[in-house]
Amino acid sequence: MKKILTLFFCLLYIAASRAQDTFSITAVDPVTMQVGSAGASCVSGSIILSDVHPGVGVIHTQASYLSSNQNYARSLMNLGLSPQQIVDSVVLHDAQNNPTIRQYGVVDLVGGGRRAGYTGVNCQNWKGHILGPTYTIQGNILLGPQILDSMQWRFLNTPGTLADKLMAALQGAKVIGADTRCVSRNTSSISAFLRVARPTDPVNNLWLDLNVNNTLSGHDPIDSLQILYNMWLTGILPVSNEVPDKPFLYQNFPNPFNPATLIKFSVTSEQNVRLAIYDVLGKEIAVLTDSDLKPGTYQSRWDGSQYPSGIYYYKLEAGPFTDSKKMVLVK
């Protein structure tokens, strides 16, 4: 009997740990045709719920997350169904025949933006969702409705890009115990993510794709995400803060590429680092970074959408270290 009870409580714990997410937002910008996704949870890896379709829309499947439900919803968006049709169908065809414990938010770009949401009656309290003309905001296991209200206010009243607005929306939820499971950690959540795609982005290479997968107690992932976002705005992101044995410039990936590629490099001491792009004639056409960086490994993204197909070079200068490599843009 004791073993049975132990197994029962273990299963309860596993089920609770998979109850993602707690607060999130999906949104589209009909002017730029960008689509975006952001969210956080008091479990690791909340990014798993985000399904971004460049040039089309976004799906969030959360609360007692099941990959089979998400895959089904994805197939419906690929078939061109509307957000409401997707929500209705995924609820009707729940993989475990128990949609009352799920939560969904879906948006797309059709007709200036369409959206639909669903919150099952058996999601953990507080739960609910908000539908705007081009966005959905949803959450469960929350401190209260004020979390979603604050996210909506920040989203609507922050000037700038869709990415700026999504980051601001998450900041609106940065309240201790926003996800009530995180009260004892003195944070809003454990993990957080921010993703934005432009119409031509490949699914596996989004324009903006930031993830804080886990944090220590007392460290709010939304703060960590904000730091990453601020660095992304400058064109550079840290990959590792471990001090490498020697400076190094990696081959870009993917290569060939269209329209964007990632360039990774390592520096061994705090110094000015310059990473620039050159055309086949040796003319400098872009500077990805020219700033002081601490020891570690970094990554920069170069978008060649405004340049013709051909061979390009990138060059790293870090103190006495200099190296360059070739890359190919194919359109």
DRENNULO-924052 format. One record per residue (C-alpha): residue number from 0; residue in one letter; z, x, y. Coordinates in steps of 0.25 Angstrom, whole numbers, plus 2048, in hexadecimal, padded with zeros to 3 digits. Layout:
atom nr:NUM&rest:A&Z:Z&X:X&Y:Y
...
***
This chain:
atom nr:0&rest:M&Z:800&X:800&Y:800
atom nr:1&rest:K&Z:804&X:80B&Y:809
atom nr:2&rest:K&Z:7F6&X:812&Y:807
atom nr:3&rest:I&Z:7EF&X:805&Y:80A
atom nr:4&rest:L&Z:7F6&X:803&Y:817
atom nr:5&rest:T&Z:7F3&X:811&Y:81B
atom nr:6&rest:L&Z:7E4&X:80F&Y:818
atom nr:7&rest:F&Z:7E5&X:802&Y:820
atom nr:8&rest:F&Z:7EA&X:808&Y:82C
atom nr:9&rest:C&Z:7E1&X:814&Y:82B
atom nr:10&rest:L&Z:7D5&X:80A&Y:82B
atom nr:11&rest:L&Z:7DB&X:803&Y:837
atom nr:12&rest:Y&Z:7DC&X:810&Y:83E
atom nr:13&rest:I&Z:7CD&X:814&Y:83B
atom nr:14&rest:A&Z:7C8&X:806&Y:83F
atom nr:15&rest:A&Z:7D0&X:807&Y:84D
atom nr:16&rest:S&Z:7CA&X:815&Y:84F
atom nr:17&rest:R&Z:7BC&X:810&Y:84E
atom nr:18&rest:A&Z:7BE&X:805&Y:858
atom nr:19&rest:Q&Z:7B5&X:80B&Y:862
atom nr:20&rest:D&Z:7B3&X:80A&Y:86E
atom nr:21&rest:T&Z:7BD&X:805&Y:878
atom nr:22&rest:F&Z:7B6&X:805&Y:885
atom nr:23&rest:S&Z:7A7&X:807&Y:888
atom nr:24&rest:I&Z:79B&X:804&Y:891
atom nr:25&rest:T&Z:78C&X:802&Y:88E
atom nr:26&rest:A&Z:783&X:802&Y:89A
atom nr:27&rest:V&Z:775&X:803&Y:89F
atom nr:28&rest:D&Z:76E&X:806&Y:8AC
atom nr:29&rest:P&Z:761&X:7FE&Y:8AD
atom nr:30&rest:V&Z:75C&X:807&Y:8B9
atom nr:31&rest:T&Z:75D&X:815&Y:8B2
atom nr:32&rest:M&Z:75C&X:80E&Y:8A4
atom nr:33&rest:Q&Z:768&X:816&Y:8A0
atom nr:34&rest:V&Z:771&X:811&Y:895
atom nr:35&rest:G&Z:780&X:815&Y:893
atom nr:36&rest:S&Z:78C&X:815&Y:88B
atom nr:37&rest:A&Z:79B&X:819&Y:88D
atom nr:38&rest:G&Z:7A8&X:816&Y:886
atom nr:39&rest:A&Z:7B5&X:81C&Y:881
atom nr:40&rest:S&Z:7BF&X:819&Y:876
atom nr:41&rest:C&Z:7CD&X:81D&Y:871
atom nr:42&rest:V&Z:7C6&X:823&Y:864
atom nr:43&rest:S&Z:7BD&X:82F&Y:863
atom nr:44&rest:G&Z:7AE&X:82E&Y:864
atom nr:45&rest:S&Z:7AC&X:821&Y:86C
atom nr:46&rest:I&Z:79D&X:825&Y:86F
atom nr:47&rest:I&Z:79A&X:820&Y:861
atom nr:48&rest:L&Z:799&X:812&Y:867
atom nr:49&rest:S&Z:78E&X:816&Y:871
atom nr:50&rest:D&Z:780&X:813&Y:86D
atom nr:51&rest:V&Z:776&X:816&Y:879
atom nr:52&rest:H&Z:768&X:813&Y:879
atom nr:53&rest:P&Z:760&X:81A&Y:884
atom nr:54&rest:G&Z:757&X:811&Y:88C
atom nr:55&rest:V&Z:75D&X:804&Y:884
atom nr:56&rest:G&Z:76C&X:802&Y:885
atom nr:57&rest:V&Z:779&X:805&Y:87F
atom nr:58&rest:I&Z:782&X:7FF&Y:874
atom nr:59&rest:H&Z:791&X:801&Y:872
atom nr:60&rest:T&Z:797&X:7FC&Y:865
atom nr:61&rest:Q&Z:7A6&X:7FE&Y:865
atom nr:62&rest:A&Z:7B3&X:7F9&Y:860
atom nr:63&rest:S&Z:7B4&X:7FB&Y:851
atom nr:64&rest:Y&Z:7A7&X:803&Y:852
atom nr:65&rest:L&Z:79D&X:803&Y:847
atom nr:66&rest:S&Z:791&X:80B&Y:846
atom nr:67&rest:S&Z:78A&X:801&Y:83E
atom nr:68&rest:N&Z:78B&X:7F7&Y:84A
atom nr:69&rest:Q&Z:787&X:801&Y:854
atom nr:70&rest:N&Z:77B&X:805&Y:84C
atom nr:71&rest:Y&Z:777&X:7F6&Y:84B
atom nr:72&rest:A&Z:779&X:7F4&Y:85A
atom nr:73&rest:R&Z:770&X:800&Y:85C
atom nr:74&rest:S&Z:765&X:7FB&Y:853
atom nr:75&rest:L&Z:765&X:7EE&Y:85B
atom nr:76&rest:M&Z:763&X:7F5&Y:868
atom nr:77&rest:N&Z:758&X:7FD&Y:862
atom nr:78&rest:L&Z:751&X:7F0&Y:85F
atom nr:79&rest:G&Z:752&X:7EC&Y:86D
atom nr:80&rest:L&Z:75D&X:7E1&Y:86C
atom nr:81&rest:S&Z:765&X:7DD&Y:878
atom nr:82&rest:P&Z:773&X:7E1&Y:87A
atom nr:83&rest:Q&Z:778&X:7D3&Y:877
atom nr:84&rest:Q&Z:76F&X:7D2&Y:86B
atom nr:85&rest:I&Z:775&X:7DF&Y:866
atom nr:86&rest:V&Z:783&X:7DB&Y:868
atom nr:87&rest:D&Z:781&X:7CE&Y:862
atom nr:88&rest:S&Z:77A&X:7D4&Y:856
atom nr:89&rest:V&Z:784&X:7DF&Y:853
atom nr:90&rest:V&Z:790&X:7D5&Y:854
atom nr:91&rest:L&Z:789&X:7CC&Y:84A
atom nr:92&rest:H&Z:786&X:7D7&Y:841
atom nr:93&rest:D&Z:792&X:7DF&Y:842
atom nr:94&rest:A&Z:793&X:7EA&Y:836
atom nr:95&rest:Q&Z:7A1&X:7E5&Y:832
atom nr:96&rest:N&Z:79F&X:7D7&Y:836
atom nr:97&rest:N&Z:7AA&X:7D8&Y:840
atom nr:98&rest:P&Z:7A4&X:7D9&Y:84E
atom nr:99&rest:T&Z:7B1&X:7D4&Y:854
atom nr:100&rest:I&Z:7B7&X:7E2&Y:854
atom nr:101&rest:R&Z:7AA&X:7E8&Y:85B
atom nr:102&rest:Q&Z:7A6&X:7EA&Y:86A
atom nr:103&rest:Y&Z:798&X:7EC&Y:86F
atom nr:104&rest:G&Z:791&X:7EF&Y:87C
atom nr:105&rest:V&Z:782&X:7F0&Y:87D
atom nr:106&rest:V&Z:779&X:7F2&Y:889
atom nr:107&rest:D&Z:76A&X:7F4&Y:88B
atom nr:108&rest:L&Z:760&X:7F6&Y:897
atom nr:109&rest:V&Z:757&X:7EA&Y:894
atom nr:110&rest:G&Z:755&X:7E1&Y:8A1
atom nr:111&rest:G&Z:75E&X:7EA&Y:8AA
atom nr:112&rest:G&Z:769&X:7EA&Y:89F
atom nr:113&rest:R&Z:76F&X:7E1&Y:894
atom nr:114&rest:R&Z:77D&X:7E2&Y:88E
atom nr:115&rest:A&Z:785&X:7DB&Y:883
atom nr:116&rest:G&Z:794&X:7DD&Y:87E
atom nr:117&rest:Y&Z:79D&X:7D9&Y:873
atom nr:118&rest:T&Z:7AC&X:7DA&Y:871
atom nr:119&rest:G&Z:7B1&X:7D5&Y:864
atom nr:120&rest:V&Z:7BD&X:7CC&Y:864
atom nr:121&rest:N&Z:7C5&X:7D6&Y:85A
atom nr:122&rest:C&Z:7C3&X:7E2&Y:862
atom nr:123&rest:Q&Z:7D0&X:7E9&Y:866
atom nr:124&rest:N&Z:7D6&X:7E4&Y:874
atom nr:125&rest:W&Z:7D3&X:7E5&Y:87F
atom nr:126&rest:K&Z:7C4&X:7E4&Y:87C
atom nr:127&rest:G&Z:7B9&X:7DE&Y:884
atom nr:128&rest:H&Z:7AC&X:7E1&Y:88B
atom nr:129&rest:I&Z:7A5&X:7E0&Y:898
atom nr:130&rest:L&Z:796&X:7DD&Y:89A
atom nr:131&rest:G&Z:78E&X:7E2&Y:8A7
atom nr:132&rest:P&Z:77F&X:7E0&Y:8AA
atom nr:133&rest:T&Z:77C&X:7EE&Y:8A4
atom nr:134&rest:Y&Z:789&X:7F2&Y:89D
atom nr:135&rest:T&Z:794&X:7EF&Y:893
atom nr:136&rest:I&Z:7A2&X:7F4&Y:893
atom nr:137&rest:Q&Z:7AB&X:7F1&Y:887
atom nr:138&rest:G&Z:7B8&X:7F5&Y:881
atom nr:139&rest:N&Z:7C3&X:7F2&Y:877
atom nr:140&rest:I&Z:7D1&X:7F8&Y:874
atom nr:141&rest:L&Z:7D2&X:7F8&Y:883
atom nr:142&rest:L&Z:7DE&X:7F8&Y:88D
atom nr:143&rest:G&Z:7D8&X:7EC&Y:893
atom nr:144&rest:P&Z:7CB&X:7E6&Y:89A
atom nr:145&rest:Q&Z:7CE&X:7EF&Y:8A6
atom nr:146&rest:I&Z:7C8&X:7FA&Y:89E
atom nr:147&rest:L&Z:7BA&X:7F4&Y:89E
atom nr:148&rest:D&Z:7BB&X:7EE&Y:8AC
atom nr:149&rest:S&Z:7BE&X:7FC&Y:8B1
atom nr:150&rest:M&Z:7B2&X:802&Y:8A9
atom nr:151&rest:Q&Z:7A9&X:7F7&Y:8AF
atom nr:152&rest:W&Z:7AE&X:7F9&Y:8BD
atom nr:153&rest:R&Z:7AB&X:808&Y:8BC
atom nr:154&rest:F&Z:79E&X:806&Y:8B6
atom nr:155&rest:L&Z:799&X:7FC&Y:8C1
atom nr:156&rest:N&Z:79F&X:804&Y:8CD
atom nr:157&rest:T&Z:79B&X:812&Y:8CA
atom nr:158&rest:P&Z:78F&X:817&Y:8D1
atom nr:159&rest:G&Z:785&X:820&Y:8CA
atom nr:160&rest:T&Z:77E&X:821&Y:8BC
atom nr:161&rest:L&Z:780&X:819&Y:8B0
atom nr:162&rest:A&Z:788&X:825&Y:8AA
atom nr:163&rest:D&Z:791&X:825&Y:8B7
atom nr:164&rest:K&Z:794&X:817&Y:8B5
atom nr:165&rest:L&Z:797&X:818&Y:8A6
atom nr:166&rest:M&Z:7A0&X:824&Y:8A8
atom nr:167&rest:A&Z:7A7&X:81C&Y:8B3
atom nr:168&rest:A&Z:7A9&X:810&Y:8AA
atom nr:169&rest:L&Z:7B0&X:819&Y:8A0
atom nr:170&rest:Q&Z:7B9&X:81E&Y:8AB
atom nr:171&rest:G&Z:7BD&X:810&Y:8AE
atom nr:172&rest:A&Z:7C3&X:80F&Y:8A0
atom nr:173&rest:K&Z:7CB&X:81C&Y:8A1
atom nr:174&rest:V&Z:7D8&X:816&Y:8A0
atom nr:175&rest:I&Z:7E4&X:81A&Y:897
atom nr:176&rest:G&Z:7E3&X:811&Y:88B
atom nr:177&rest:A&Z:7D6&X:80B&Y:88F
atom nr:178&rest:D&Z:7D4&X:80B&Y:880
atom nr:179&rest:T&Z:7E2&X:807&Y:87C
atom nr:180&rest:R&Z:7E2&X:810&Y:870
atom nr:181&rest:C&Z:7E2&X:81C&Y:87A
atom nr:182&rest:V&Z:7EF&X:819&Y:882
atom nr:183&rest:S&Z:7F7&X:823&Y:87A
atom nr:184&rest:R&Z:7EC&X:82E&Y:87D
atom nr:185&rest:N&Z:7ED&X:82B&Y:88C
atom nr:186&rest:T&Z:7DE&X:829&Y:88D
atom nr:187&rest:S&Z:7D4&X:81E&Y:88E
atom nr:188&rest:S&Z:7CD&X:822&Y:881
atom nr:189&rest:I&Z:7CA&X:82E&Y:878
atom nr:190&rest:S&Z:7BB&X:82F&Y:878
atom nr:191&rest:A&Z:7B0&X:82B&Y:883
atom nr:192&rest:F&Z:7A1&X:82C&Y:885
atom nr:193&rest:L&Z:796&X:82A&Y:88F
atom nr:194&rest:R&Z:787&X:829&Y:88C
atom nr:195&rest:V&Z:77B&X:826&Y:894
atom nr:196&rest:A&Z:76C&X:826&Y:890
atom nr:197&rest:R&Z:760&X:826&Y:898
atom nr:198&rest:P&Z:754&X:81E&Y:893
atom nr:199&rest:T&Z:74D&X:82A&Y:88D
atom nr:200&rest:D&Z:759&X:830&Y:886
atom nr:201&rest:P&Z:758&X:833&Y:877
atom nr:202&rest:V&Z:764&X:82B&Y:870
atom nr:203&rest:N&Z:76A&X:838&Y:86C
atom nr:204&rest:N&Z:769&X:83F&Y:879
atom nr:205&rest:L&Z:76E&X:836&Y:884
atom nr:206&rest:W&Z:76E&X:83A&Y:893
atom nr:207&rest:L&Z:77D&X:839&Y:893
atom nr:208&rest:D&Z:785&X:83A&Y:887
atom nr:209&rest:L&Z:794&X:83E&Y:889
atom nr:210&rest:N&Z:79F&X:83C&Y:87E
atom nr:211&rest:V&Z:7AE&X:83F&Y:87E
atom nr:212&rest:N&Z:7B1&X:83D&Y:86F
atom nr:213&rest:N&Z:7C0&X:840&Y:86F
atom nr:214&rest:T&Z:7CB&X:844&Y:879
atom nr:215&rest:L&Z:7D9&X:849&Y:878
atom nr:216&rest:S&Z:7E5&X:83F&Y:87B
atom nr:217&rest:G&Z:7E7&X:83F&Y:88A
atom nr:218&rest:H&Z:7D8&X:842&Y:88D
atom nr:219&rest:D&Z:7D0&X:837&Y:891
atom nr:220&rest:P&Z:7C1&X:837&Y:88B
atom nr:221&rest:I&Z:7BC&X:830&Y:898
atom nr:222&rest:D&Z:7C1&X:83C&Y:8A0
atom nr:223&rest:S&Z:7BA&X:846&Y:896
atom nr:224&rest:L&Z:7AD&X:83D&Y:897
atom nr:225&rest:Q&Z:7AD&X:83E&Y:8A6
atom nr:226&rest:I&Z:7AE&X:84D&Y:8A6
atom nr:227&rest:L&Z:7A2&X:84D&Y:89C
atom nr:228&rest:Y&Z:79A&X:843&Y:8A5
atom nr:229&rest:N&Z:79D&X:84B&Y:8B2
atom nr:230&rest:M&Z:798&X:858&Y:8AA
atom nr:231&rest:W&Z:78C&X:850&Y:8A5
atom nr:232&rest:L&Z:788&X:84C&Y:8B4
atom nr:233&rest:T&Z:787&X:85B&Y:8B7
atom nr:234&rest:G&Z:77E&X:85D&Y:8AB
atom nr:235&rest:I&Z:788&X:865&Y:8A1
atom nr:236&rest:L&Z:791&X:861&Y:896
atom nr:237&rest:P&Z:79B&X:869&Y:88E
atom nr:238&rest:V&Z:799&X:86A&Y:87F
atom nr:239&rest:S&Z:7A5&X:873&Y:87C
atom nr:240&rest:N&Z:7AF&X:87A&Y:884
atom nr:241&rest:E&Z:7B1&X:885&Y:879
atom nr:242&rest:V&Z:7AE&X:893&Y:87F
atom nr:243&rest:P&Z:7A1&X:898&Y:877
atom nr:244&rest:D&Z:79F&X:8A6&Y:872
atom nr:245&rest:K&Z:793&X:8A8&Y:87B
atom nr:246&rest:P&Z:78B&X:8A1&Y:885
atom nr:247&rest:F&Z:77F&X:899&Y:87F
atom nr:248&rest:L&Z:774&X:890&Y:882
atom nr:249&rest:Y&Z:770&X:887&Y:877
atom nr:250&rest:Q&Z:762&X:881&Y:874
atom nr:251&rest:N&Z:761&X:873&Y:87B
atom nr:252&rest:F&Z:761&X:867&Y:872
atom nr:253&rest:P&Z:758&X:85F&Y:86F
atom nr:254&rest:N&Z:74C&X:868&Y:871
atom nr:255&rest:P&Z:742&X:864&Y:873
atom nr:256&rest:F&Z:747&X:858&Y:87B
atom nr:257&rest:N&Z:744&X:84C&Y:883
atom nr:258&rest:P&Z:749&X:84A&Y:88D
atom nr:259&rest:A&Z:757&X:851&Y:88D
atom nr:260&rest:T&Z:75D&X:85C&Y:885
atom nr:261&rest:L&Z:76B&X:863&Y:884
atom nr:262&rest:I&Z:76E&X:871&Y:888
atom nr:263&rest:K&Z:77A&X:878&Y:883
atom nr:264&rest:F&Z:780&X:885&Y:887
atom nr:265&rest:S&Z:78D&X:88D&Y:886
atom nr:266&rest:V&Z:795&X:896&Y:890
atom nr:267&rest:T&Z:7A0&X:89F&Y:88D
atom nr:268&rest:S&Z:7A7&X:8A0&Y:89B
atom nr:269&rest:E&Z:7A9&X:898&Y:8A7
atom nr:270&rest:Q&Z:79D&X:89B&Y:8B0
atom nr:271&rest:N&Z:791&X:895&Y:8B7
atom nr:272&rest:V&Z:787&X:88F&Y:8AD
atom nr:273&rest:R&Z:778&X:88C&Y:8B1
atom nr:274&rest:L&Z:76F&X:884&Y:8A8
atom nr:275&rest:A&Z:761&X:881&Y:8AD
atom nr:276&rest:I&Z:754&X:87C&Y:8A8
atom nr:277&rest:Y&Z:746&X:882&Y:8AA
atom nr:278&rest:D&Z:738&X:87E&Y:8A8
atom nr:279&rest:V&Z:72E&X:886&Y:8A0
atom nr:280&rest:L&Z:72A&X:88E&Y:8AD
atom nr:281&rest:G&Z:738&X:892&Y:8AF
atom nr:282&rest:K&Z:73B&X:888&Y:8BB
atom nr:283&rest:E&Z:749&X:883&Y:8BB
atom nr:284&rest:I&Z:749&X:874&Y:8BB
atom nr:285&rest:A&Z:757&X:870&Y:8B8
atom nr:286&rest:V&Z:766&X:876&Y:8B9
atom nr:287&rest:L&Z:76F&X:86F&Y:8AE
atom nr:288&rest:T&Z:77B&X:876&Y:8B3
atom nr:289&rest:D&Z:77F&X:881&Y:8BD
atom nr:290&rest:S&Z:78E&X:881&Y:8BD
atom nr:291&rest:D&Z:79B&X:888&Y:8B8
atom nr:292&rest:L&Z:79E&X:884&Y:8AA
atom nr:293&rest:K&Z:7AA&X:888&Y:8A1
atom nr:294&rest:P&Z:7A8&X:88F&Y:893
atom nr:295&rest:G&Z:7A3&X:885&Y:889
atom nr:296&rest:T&Z:796&X:87F&Y:884
atom nr:297&rest:Y&Z:78E&X:875&Y:88C
atom nr:298&rest:Q&Z:783&X:86B&Y:88B
atom nr:299&rest:S&Z:779&X:867&Y:896
atom nr:300&rest:R&Z:76E&X:85C&Y:895
atom nr:301&rest:W&Z:760&X:85E&Y:89B
atom nr:302&rest:D&Z:757&X:852&Y:89D
atom nr:303&rest:G&Z:748&X:856&Y:89E
atom nr:304&rest:S&Z:743&X:848&Y:8A0
atom nr:305&rest:Q&Z:73D&X:84C&Y:8AE
atom nr:306&rest:Y&Z:736&X:858&Y:8A9
atom nr:307&rest:P&Z:729&X:859&Y:8A0
atom nr:308&rest:S&Z:729&X:85D&Y:892
atom nr:309&rest:G&Z:729&X:86C&Y:88F
atom nr:310&rest:I&Z:731&X:879&Y:88E
atom nr:311&rest:Y&Z:73E&X:87B&Y:896
atom nr:312&rest:Y&Z:749&X:886&Y:896
atom nr:313&rest:Y&Z:757&X:885&Y:899
atom nr:314&rest:K&Z:760&X:891&Y:89E
atom nr:315&rest:L&Z:76F&X:893&Y:89D
atom nr:316&rest:E&Z:775&X:89D&Y:8A7
atom nr:317&rest:A&Z:784&X:89F&Y:8A5
atom nr:318&rest:G&Z:789&X:8AC&Y:8AB
atom nr:319&rest:P&Z:782&X:8B8&Y:8A5
atom nr:320&rest:F&Z:77C&X:8AF&Y:899
atom nr:321&rest:T&Z:76E&X:8A9&Y:89B
atom nr:322&rest:D&Z:766&X:8A2&Y:890
atom nr:323&rest:S&Z:75A&X:898&Y:890
atom nr:324&rest:K&Z:753&X:890&Y:886
atom nr:325&rest:K&Z:747&X:888&Y:884
atom nr:326&rest:M&Z:746&X:878&Y:882
atom nr:327&rest:V&Z:73B&X:86F&Y:881
atom nr:328&rest:L&Z:73A&X:861&Y:888
atom nr:329&rest:V&Z:730&X:858&Y:880
atom nr:330&rest:K&Z:72C&X:84A&Y:886
***
